[in-house]
Amino acid sequence: MLRFLPIFSTLLCLILAGCGGGKGDYIGPRYGLQDLALSPDGKLAAVRFVDHELKRQGFGLYDIARGRFTPLPNPAPDKSFSDPAFSPDGKRIVAVSGNQLVLIDLPGMAVTRITEGGQGFKESPAFLPDGSGILYVLSNPARFMLINLANNQEREMLDPIVGFGTIGRPFFGGPDRVIFTASSPRNPELYAEVEKFPDSRPTIDTHVYGMKFGDQPALILNNLWIEGKKKSRWFAGQTNLQASKDAKKIIFIDYAASPKGPENNVDQELFAIDDGQLKQLTHLNASLTAAAISYDGSIAAVGCDSGHSMYFDLCLIDMASGKVRKAGLLGELRSAD
């Protein structure tokens, strides 16, 4: 047990955004990537990061080609922006701030709040394919809400009675069809289906679902979960599932097969389903987080940490060539206030 204490202590410090009480008293790089989204053409990245020295989060835009980061001031000292997603035309970003949805207009980065009050946590917003509305997750229980941007009217798209414990960001496979990851289904029939998976833990395992508006969610891509369980004892479902336009390309973080065996495999890789074919995009042997893919499917991105120390940099993957490169984001990050 004692050999795990240094790891546990490091993780605890990172969760608290730094160790010790004084300014500058932190471990590793000052900044670390926490969340990101790519513009439709893959040229910009919206980035949420943590400043370990100041013990707070920040947000901004990273011009990938120029290697330039432009920070957006936090709306309040104790608040930042999270869960960013670009509109299909690339002119706006939707994000969460203070448990409300906001729109960030580009390039000026003016911020407009589009929701007020309400109960539950708002998270994982995504634009409709035509940009006319935003589908987001409201919890608890987790279900979908749709906001019409013309009048800011909202309506429920999934009855909470058959909702989930958690729902990941939805992606559109058509005008009224979404794919998403979720855990702990409240629909008894779905729960029974999840129980049939090997070593099933329905309340915490994450599975992939598809849903047409007006219908009930259904399990899809079941083989991904079965294969993942074979590769690592830590596997609990695909994480950070993301998709390009019409879900023609789907990416997700998973464990790769390892000579260490499933009992000791902690290395993660980025995978893709492209034209119905499953392939491994990276060979980083790292911890990964915050996967993203551009709407046009040309580029993917992920937070990567080869040292498994929770200090994630930005790795970019060209979807045509498969070439992977580090973008040097951590050296450019800075707070605006």
C-alpha positions in Angstrom: 0.0 0.0 0.0 2.8 2.4 0.9 4.2 2.5 -2.7 0.9 4.1 -3.8 1.0 7.0 -1.4 3.2 9.3 -3.5 0.9 8.8 -6.5 -2.2 9.5 -4.3 -0.6 12.6 -2.8 0.3 14.0 -6.2 -3.2 13.4 -7.6 -4.8 15.0 -4.5 -2.6 18.1 -5.0 -3.5 18.3 -8.7 -7.2 18.0 -7.9 -6.9 20.9 -5.5 -5.0 22.8 -8.3 -1.7 22.9 -6.6 0.2 21.9 -3.4 1.0 24.1 -0.5 -0.3 27.5 0.3 2.1 29.9 -1.2 2.2 31.4 -4.7 4.6 29.4 -6.9 4.4 26.4 -4.6 3.2 23.8 -7.2 4.6 20.7 -8.9 5.4 20.5 -12.6 4.4 23.0 -15.4 2.4 26.0 -14.3 -0.5 25.3 -16.7 -2.3 22.2 -17.8 -5.0 21.6 -20.4 -8.4 20.5 -19.1 -10.9 20.8 -21.9 -10.9 21.8 -25.6 -12.9 22.1 -28.8 -11.8 22.5 -32.4 -13.2 25.0 -34.9 -15.0 23.4 -37.9 -11.9 23.7 -40.1 -9.5 22.7 -37.3 -7.6 26.0 -37.3 -8.6 27.2 -33.8 -8.9 25.5 -30.5 -11.0 26.7 -27.6 -9.1 25.8 -24.5 -10.0 25.5 -20.8 -6.9 25.2 -18.6 -5.8 25.3 -15.0 -3.2 27.7 -13.6 -1.6 25.7 -10.8 0.2 28.8 -9.5 -2.9 31.0 -9.1 -5.0 27.9 -8.3 -7.8 28.8 -10.8 -9.0 28.0 -14.3 -8.7 30.0 -17.4 -10.0 30.0 -21.0 -9.1 31.3 -24.4 -8.5 30.6 -28.1 -5.4 29.0 -29.5 -4.5 29.7 -33.2 -2.9 26.4 -34.1 -1.0 27.5 -37.2 0.5 30.6 -35.6 1.0 29.1 -32.1 -0.7 32.1 -30.5 -3.0 32.0 -27.5 -5.6 34.7 -26.8 -7.1 34.5 -23.3 -10.6 35.5 -22.4 -11.1 37.2 -19.1 -12.9 35.2 -16.5 -16.5 36.4 -15.9 -15.7 36.5 -12.1 -12.7 35.7 -10.0 -14.1 32.3 -9.0 -15.6 31.4 -12.4 -14.4 30.5 -15.8 -15.8 28.9 -19.0 -16.1 25.2 -19.6 -17.5 22.6 -22.0 -16.9 24.7 -25.2 -18.3 23.8 -28.6 -18.1 25.6 -31.9 -21.1 26.4 -34.1 -21.1 24.7 -37.5 -20.2 27.9 -39.2 -17.3 28.6 -36.8 -18.7 32.1 -35.8 -19.7 31.3 -32.3 -18.8 29.1 -29.3 -21.2 27.9 -26.7 -19.9 27.2 -23.3 -20.9 26.9 -19.6 -20.2 29.6 -17.1 -21.7 29.8 -13.6 -24.0 26.9 -14.5 -25.6 28.9 -17.4 -25.0 28.6 -21.1 -23.2 31.5 -22.8 -22.5 32.4 -26.4 -19.0 33.7 -27.3 -19.0 35.6 -30.6 -15.9 35.4 -32.8 -13.5 37.0 -33.4 -14.3 39.7 -30.8 -15.1 37.2 -28.1 -18.1 39.1 -26.7 -20.0 37.0 -24.2 -23.9 36.7 -24.0 -25.7 34.6 -21.5 -28.6 32.6 -23.0 -30.1 30.8 -20.0 -31.2 32.0 -16.6 -31.6 30.2 -13.3 -33.2 26.8 -13.3 -32.5 23.6 -11.3 -29.8 21.0 -12.0 -26.4 21.2 -13.7 -26.1 22.4 -17.3 -23.3 20.8 -19.2 -22.1 19.4 -22.6 -23.8 21.8 -25.0 -23.8 21.2 -28.8 -25.1 23.2 -31.7 -27.8 21.8 -33.9 -26.4 21.0 -37.4 -28.1 24.1 -38.8 -27.0 26.3 -35.9 -30.6 27.3 -35.0 -30.5 25.8 -31.5 -28.4 24.1 -28.8 -28.8 20.7 -27.3 -27.4 20.4 -23.8 -27.4 18.0 -20.8 -29.3 18.9 -17.7 -28.9 16.8 -14.6 -29.7 15.1 -12.2 -31.1 12.8 -13.6 -29.2 13.5 -16.8 -31.5 14.2 -19.8 -31.4 16.4 -23.0 -32.8 19.9 -23.3 -33.0 21.9 -26.5 -32.9 25.7 -26.6 -34.1 27.6 -29.6 -31.7 30.5 -30.2 -34.4 32.6 -32.0 -36.5 33.0 -28.8 -34.5 31.2 -26.1 -37.4 28.9 -25.5 -36.4 25.4 -24.1 -38.0 22.0 -24.3 -37.2 18.6 -22.9 -35.9 16.1 -25.4 -35.6 13.1 -23.1 -37.9 12.3 -20.2 -36.0 12.2 -16.9 -37.9 9.1 -16.0 -35.8 7.2 -18.6 -32.8 9.4 -18.4 -29.3 8.5 -17.2 -26.9 9.0 -14.3 -24.5 10.8 -16.6 -24.5 11.8 -20.3 -21.6 12.9 -22.4 -21.7 15.6 -25.1 -24.1 14.7 -27.9 -23.1 14.6 -31.5 -25.4 14.7 -34.5 -25.6 11.9 -37.1 -28.3 13.8 -38.9 -30.7 16.7 -38.2 -32.6 14.8 -35.5 -30.3 11.9 -34.5 -27.7 12.0 -31.8 -25.0 9.7 -30.5 -23.6 10.0 -27.0 -22.1 8.1 -24.1 -24.0 7.6 -20.9 -24.0 5.6 -17.7 -26.7 4.2 -15.3 -29.8 4.1 -17.5 -33.1 4.6 -15.7 -35.0 2.8 -18.4 -35.4 -0.8 -16.8 -35.1 -2.4 -20.3 -31.8 -0.6 -21.1 -30.5 -1.3 -17.6 -31.2 -5.0 -18.1 -29.3 -4.9 -21.5 -26.3 -3.3 -19.8 -26.3 -6.0 -17.1 -25.6 -8.6 -19.8 -22.2 -7.2 -20.6 -19.2 -9.1 -19.2 -18.2 -7.9 -15.7 -21.0 -5.4 -15.9 -21.4 -2.5 -13.5 -24.4 -0.6 -14.9 -24.3 2.3 -12.5 -20.8 3.3 -13.4 -20.0 1.7 -16.8 -20.2 4.1 -19.8 -21.8 2.8 -23.1 -22.5 4.3 -26.4 -26.1 5.2 -27.3 -28.0 6.5 -30.3 -31.3 8.4 -30.2 -33.7 9.9 -32.7 -35.7 12.8 -31.3 -39.0 11.5 -30.2 -37.7 7.9 -29.6 -36.0 6.2 -26.8 -32.2 5.8 -26.6 -30.7 2.5 -27.8 -27.3 0.9 -27.3 -25.0 1.0 -30.3 -21.3 0.0 -31.0 -21.5 -2.7 -28.3 -18.4 -4.4 -29.6 -16.3 -1.4 -28.5 -17.1 -2.0 -24.8 -16.5 -5.8 -25.1 -13.1 -5.3 -26.7 -12.1 -2.6 -24.3 -12.7 -4.8 -21.3 -10.2 -7.3 -22.7 -7.4 -4.7 -22.8 -7.4 -3.2 -19.4 -8.9 -4.0 -16.0 -9.5 -0.3 -15.5 -11.8 -0.1 -18.5 -15.2 1.3 -17.7 -16.3 2.4 -21.2 -15.2 4.8 -23.9 -14.5 8.4 -22.8 -14.5 11.7 -24.6 -16.4 10.3 -27.6 -16.6 13.0 -30.3 -17.8 13.1 -33.9 -17.4 15.1 -37.1 -20.3 16.3 -39.3 -23.0 13.7 -39.6 -20.9 11.4 -37.4 -18.9 10.2 -40.4 -15.8 10.1 -38.2 -16.0 9.2 -34.6 -13.1 9.4 -32.1 -12.7 8.3 -28.6 -10.1 7.6 -25.9 -9.5 3.9 -25.0 -6.8 1.5 -23.9 -4.6 -0.1 -26.5 -3.5 -3.7 -26.2 -0.3 -3.9 -24.1 2.4 -6.5 -23.4 1.9 -5.5 -19.7 -1.5 -7.3 -19.9 -4.9 -6.0 -18.9 -4.1 -6.2 -15.2 -1.4 -3.5 -15.5 -2.3 -1.5 -18.6 -2.8 2.2 -17.9 -1.7 3.6 -21.2 -4.4 5.3 -23.3 -4.6 6.0 -27.0 -6.9 7.8 -29.4 -9.1 5.6 -31.7 -11.3 6.4 -34.7 -14.2 4.9 -36.5 -13.8 6.1 -40.1 -15.9 4.7 -42.9 -17.0 2.0 -40.6 -13.4 0.9 -39.9 -11.9 1.0 -36.4 -8.3 2.2 -36.2 -5.8 3.3 -33.6 -4.7 6.9 -34.3 -2.0 7.4 -31.7 0.8 5.4 -30.2 1.7 7.7 -27.3 1.6 5.3 -24.3 0.2 8.2 -22.3 -2.7 9.5 -20.2 -5.2 11.3 -22.5 -8.1 13.7 -21.9 -10.4 16.1 -23.7 -10.5 14.5 -27.2 -11.9 16.7 -30.0 -12.3 16.5 -33.8 -13.1 19.3 -36.3 -16.5 19.4 -37.9 -14.9 18.8 -41.3 -13.1 15.7 -39.9 -9.7 17.0 -41.0 -7.9 17.1 -37.6 -8.3 15.6 -34.2 -6.8 16.8 -30.9 -6.3 15.4 -27.4 -4.7 16.4 -24.2 -1.7 14.1 -23.8 0.6 13.4 -20.8 3.3 10.8 -21.4 4.4 11.0 -17.7 0.9 10.1 -16.3 1.2 13.2 -14.0 -2.0 14.9 -15.0 -0.2 17.8 -16.8 -1.8 17.6 -20.2 -0.3 19.3 -23.3 -2.1 19.5 -26.7 -1.5 16.8 -29.3 -2.8 17.2 -32.8 -3.5 14.3 -35.3 -3.9 14.8 -39.0 -6.8 12.5 -39.9 -5.6 12.0 -43.5 -1.9 11.2 -42.9 -2.1 10.0 -39.3 0.7 12.3 -38.3 0.8 13.2 -34.6 2.5 16.3 -33.2 2.6 18.3 -30.0 1.3 21.9 -30.5 3.4 23.5 -27.8 0.3 24.9 -26.1 1.5 24.9 -22.6 4.2 27.4 -23.4 1.6 29.8 -24.7 -1.1 29.6 -22.1 -1.7 32.6 -19.9 -4.5 34.2 -17.9 -6.2 37.5 -19.0 -6.6 38.8 -15.5 
